[in-house]
Amino acid sequence: MNKHLWKPAVGLIMGGGLLLVVAAACTSAKPTPTPAPVAAAHEKLEAKTAKPKRLEAVIEIDMREFSFDNPQGAKNPTFRLPAGKTVGIHVHNEGAVTHELALGRKRDTSTGEYAELLTEMVSMDLFSYYGKEKAEVEGASFGELEVGPGIRDFWLRFTVPDNLKGEWEIGCLIKETDGKDHYAEGMHAKLIFE
Ligand SMILES: [Cu+2]
């Protein structure tokens, strides 16, 4: 059986805001005499061990086709986080395709876009862990996060001020070329800052 090597890639595209694209491909490679580090990296990735510092509250979100689930497996539950505290969203793409995490409100049903994006209104720190490797971006402002299949350890860290308290939505706005519309398939959940 072939060993698998992780080849993560993080790309930053400057535009009106900052778009962060994360993709990983699991490619096959010939067995090597010393495969242990690769196996160890896989175990660490699966174990979801690393964690950003200073977090006062965390929600865990599993992306699947086509919902945002909590660790108990509930589909599109209402997620809750406190305003005024340093909070984390830990994102795991457990699905087979790329999904998007957009944090917005006031969605325009004709365009499918959010009129307000929390990720443009509040600066966020982004962390991604690949075994022993860590990618970190501080103070990012961006439209949405694209999370490739196999990315199971992606973090957002931020603080929502009191004036942005209330109901927001986590949505996947991906429309695939074959016409599959993830949002329409049900990939959205409430996120309340209280
Ligand atoms: Cu999706």
Residues whose N, C-alpha, C, O or C-beta is under 5 A from the ligand:
A	BS01	CU	T98 H99 E100 C172 I174 H182 M187
